[in-house]
Amino acid sequence: MCLAVPGMILDTEERGGSRTARVQFGGLIKQAYLDFVPEASVGDYVLVHVGFALSKIDPEEARRTLESLESLGLLESELGAIGDPGS
């Protein structure tokens, strides 16, 4: 199963004609494309699925979801499915 995982945008950059960000998921940081959420900026929480941020999410909802994924032992496996753009 592959879920969308919430994370906080740490910074953004243009890469190969696309907007990308370093996104923090709990203690892990991954790259994600922001092309589907052009309004997202540093400090916002986004739902990321297979390396693409799909939508913005409320910070409290993001925290609850991350805690649930961690308690179920699913966070790291889901983040492995996210991948890193350009790697």
C-alpha positions in Angstrom: 0.0 0.0 0.0 1.2 3.5 -0.8 -0.2 6.5 1.2 0.2 10.2 0.9 2.4 11.3 3.8 2.2 14.8 5.3 5.4 16.8 5.7 6.6 20.4 6.2 8.3 22.4 3.5 11.8 23.4 4.6 12.9 25.2 1.4 12.2 25.4 -2.3 14.1 25.6 -5.5 13.6 25.4 -9.3 15.1 22.2 -10.7 14.8 21.3 -14.4 11.8 23.5 -15.0 10.0 22.2 -11.9 9.6 23.6 -8.5 10.9 21.2 -5.8 11.2 21.3 -2.0 13.0 19.7 0.8 10.1 18.3 3.0 10.5 17.1 6.5 8.5 14.0 7.6 9.0 13.6 11.3 12.8 13.2 11.5 13.3 12.4 7.9 13.8 14.8 5.0 13.0 14.0 1.3 12.7 16.0 -1.9 9.2 16.5 -3.5 7.8 18.2 -6.5 5.5 21.2 -5.8 4.1 21.6 -9.3 0.6 20.5 -8.2 0.5 23.0 -5.3 2.0 26.3 -6.6 0.7 28.2 -3.6 2.7 26.1 -1.1 5.6 27.8 0.5 8.2 27.3 3.3 6.6 26.3 6.5 3.4 24.9 4.9 2.4 21.2 5.3 1.7 19.2 2.2 0.6 15.7 1.5 3.2 13.9 -0.6 2.6 10.8 -2.7 5.4 9.2 -4.8 7.5 12.3 -4.8 4.7 14.8 -5.6 3.0 17.2 -3.2 -0.7 16.8 -3.9 -2.3 19.3 -1.6 -1.7 21.6 1.4 -2.8 20.2 4.8 -3.6 21.7 8.2 -0.5 21.5 10.6 -2.5 19.8 13.3 -3.9 17.2 10.9 -0.3 16.6 9.6 1.0 16.1 13.1 -1.8 13.6 14.0 -1.3 11.6 10.8 2.5 11.5 11.2 2.0 10.2 14.8 -0.4 7.5 13.6 2.0 6.4 10.8 4.9 6.3 13.3 2.9 4.3 15.9 1.9 1.8 13.3 5.5 1.4 12.1 4.5 2.6 8.6 6.3 6.0 8.3 9.6 4.7 7.0 8.1 2.2 4.5 5.8 4.9 3.1 8.7 7.4 2.8 10.7 4.8 0.9 7.8 4.8 -1.6 8.0 8.6 -2.0 11.4 8.6 -3.5 13.5 11.7 -4.3 13.0 13.7 -7.5 16.1 13.8 -9.6 17.9 11.0 -7.8 
